[in-house]
């Protein structure tokens, strides 16, 4: 006998939950009492109270449904007209419920966070309808939330950086799929992430380009400088030649650290698989060293051993030059954060998880909006970098 699969899961009926019903009733009572008090203060008198000089008058109530975290609450909003200096009257506006708002801001924040986490508009409506009510999420409700997210993103990408103190700047790129011309193409998201002298990380810019060319990175860096970003103490990048050339044009001579994780991948790419274990072990002798002496000894050992074992490793290693160990000039407590672009990789990792749900986003702006939205809605938490307590001291010495 085959059971109906719909009978295996009990229906979720918020209206049948007595606790939710009591909470909604309490919310309605508090809101109506607050609105009644507000209109009394605005008019200077209680209902039916007479005054020698009247400021205005009440004219009934209007029903209004507000979606809260406990579901929809329908209340009666008092209406009134207030006298104006020219002898006319104007409709009173309360200060508790924003005009035209149908949901609490917290509910919209939840919708935005679920959207950037991968839920489609249809998924959101189906999942939240039992909680928020039949009329809580119309076909366009989520779209309007996403539209407001896009407006906020546009304001963010043009904000001034003049008052943003940045000690270290990370640059990296990530390939993504985006729909274009009735098909799907591959593009690259460039990201600039800064670290303040107090250790907080902050994403400074995002840009969607065709590839990591010098021109593409130059446009991103010019955008940062045009918005007031000062020259950082150190730049950490993934080793892109385009990024290196753009840095030389924007901030000539700026200290530059090549990501050691990317460099190890490059070394493994030119080495037979049978030698990978030995190469990783030798590479870690300097990349995870805790003193300058150990770093120098580790690099010398790697170069000496692999010159004979597999010379292509040394050629690839030397390609980075002094940028292989630039981080060693900074306090040892910061080395873990300064020798790789893992900070950005974590952000991109969260973004890749989001893209697995939808595949290819519909527009270039949608790609950047969703990536930025994962940060703005708190879906990704950026913690302080290791060794942040010594960054301020480094900044003071540099000044």
WOGISUL-V909642 format. One record per residue. N is the residue number from 1. RES is the residue in one letter. PSI is psi in whole degrees, 0 to 359 (* if undefined). Layout:
BEGIN
n = <N:N>
res = <RES:RES>
psi = <PSI:PSI>
END
This chain:
BEGIN
n = <1:2:3:4:5:6:7:8:9:10:11:12:13:14:15:16:17:18:19:20:21:22:23:24:25:26:27:28:29:30:31:32:33:34:35:36:37:38:39:40:41:42:43:44:45:46:47:48:49:50:51:52:53:54:55:56:57:58:59:60:61:62:63:64:65:66:67:68:69:70:71:72:73:74:75:76:77:78:79:80:81:82:83:84:85:86:87:88:89:90:91:92:93:94:95:96:97:98:99:100:101:102:103:104:105:106:107:108:109:110:111:112:113:114:115:116:117:118:119:120:121:122:123:124:125:126:127:128:129:130:131:132:133:134:135:136:137:138:139:140:141:142:143:144:145:146:147:148:149:150:151:152:153:154:155:156:157:158:159:160:161:162:163:164:165:166:167:168:169:170:171:172:173:174:175:176:177:178:179:180:181:182:183:184:185:186:187:188:189:190:191:192:193:194:195:196:197:198:199:200:201:202:203:204:205:206:207:208:209:210:211:212:213:214:215:216:217:218:219:220:221:222:223:224:225:226:227:228:229:230:231:232:233:234:235:236:237:238:239:240:241:242:243:244:245:246:247:248:249:250:251:252:253:254:255:256:257:258:259:260:261:262:263:264:265:266:267:268:269:270:271:272:273:274:275:276:277:278:279:280:281:282:283:284:285:286:287:288:289:290:291:292:293:294:295:296:297:298:299:300:301:302:303:304:305:306:307:308:309:310:311:312:313:314:315:316:317:318:319:320:321:322:323:324:325:326:327:328:329:330:331:332:333:334:335:336:337:338:339:340:341:342:343:344:345:346:347:348:349:350:351:352:353:354:355:356:357:358:359:360:361:362:363:364:365:366:367:368:369:370:371:372:373:374:375:376:377:378:379:380:381:382:383:384:385:386:387:388:389:390:391:392:393:394:395:396:397:398:399>
res = <X:X:X:X:X:X:X:X:X:X:X:X:X:X:X:X:X:X:X:X:X:X:X:X:X:X:X:X:X:X:X:X:X:X:X:X:X:X:X:X:X:X:X:X:X:X:X:X:X:X:X:X:X:X:X:X:X:X:X:X:X:X:X:X:X:X:X:X:X:X:X:X:X:X:X:X:X:X:X:X:X:X:X:X:X:X:X:X:X:X:X:X:X:X:X:X:X:X:X:X:X:X:X:X:X:X:X:X:X:X:X:X:X:X:X:X:X:X:X:X:X:X:X:X:X:X:X:X:X:X:X:X:X:X:X:X:X:X:X:X:X:X:X:X:X:X:X:X:X:X:X:X:X:X:X:X:X:X:X:X:X:X:X:X:X:X:X:X:X:X:X:X:X:X:X:X:X:X:X:X:X:X:X:X:X:X:X:X:X:X:X:X:X:X:X:X:X:X:X:X:X:X:X:X:X:X:X:X:X:X:X:X:X:X:X:X:X:X:X:X:X:X:X:X:X:X:X:X:X:X:X:X:X:X:X:X:X:X:X:X:X:X:X:X:X:X:X:X:X:X:X:X:X:X:X:X:X:X:X:X:X:X:X:X:X:X:X:X:X:X:X:X:X:X:X:X:X:X:X:X:X:X:X:X:X:X:X:X:X:X:X:X:X:X:X:X:X:X:X:X:X:X:X:X:X:X:X:X:X:X:X:X:X:X:X:X:X:X:X:X:X:X:X:X:X:X:X:X:X:X:X:X:X:X:X:X:X:X:X:X:X:X:X:X:X:X:X:X:X:X:X:X:X:X:X:X:X:X:X:X:X:X:X:X:X:X:X:X:X:X:X:X:X:X:X:X:X:X:X:X:X:X:X:X:X:X:X:X:X:X:X:X:X:X:X:X:X:X:X>
psi = <129:125:148:121:336:341:351:340:121:144:144:105:104:325:336:355:110:327:315:321:319:320:317:322:320:320:315:316:317:316:315:321:320:317:321:319:322:318:329:316:318:321:343:14:153:169:138:0:137:147:151:319:110:133:337:198:151:152:65:199:165:137:144:133:125:129:122:179:343:9:182:139:120:125:165:115:122:148:148:160:136:141:143:167:332:9:352:178:156:149:131:137:125:160:4:313:116:145:133:357:134:354:151:151:327:325:318:323:321:317:315:319:319:323:311:345:353:354:135:168:318:319:318:315:317:319:323:349:318:330:315:350:161:319:2:323:95:176:330:358:310:323:322:323:316:322:319:327:321:321:317:324:318:323:322:318:348:8:154:142:11:327:18:99:118:122:312:144:127:136:133:164:156:130:138:163:137:145:137:133:48:20:187:130:168:133:178:131:119:136:138:120:130:159:123:162:339:1:350:142:144:127:126:325:150:142:134:123:172:327:168:65:168:318:320:314:326:319:320:315:324:324:317:314:325:334:6:8:130:165:126:166:330:142:133:124:171:0:7:131:327:319:318:315:320:323:319:328:326:310:79:131:5:134:134:126:128:137:123:333:315:321:320:320:320:319:318:330:335:12:139:146:326:339:1:318:314:321:316:317:316:323:320:343:327:327:338:13:153:9:157:320:317:325:310:319:321:319:316:319:315:316:319:313:317:351:322:325:314:94:337:333:315:320:314:322:314:343:328:340:219:343:356:328:30:326:337:343:356:165:140:331:341:353:320:323:334:347:4:168:28:334:313:324:326:319:315:327:318:324:321:322:323:319:336:332:316:341:270:130:153:329:160:320:327:322:309:324:316:318:313:323:328:332:315:328:0:8:334:125:123:111:167:152:153:142:22:337:339:354:318:321:320:319:320:321:322:326:*>
END
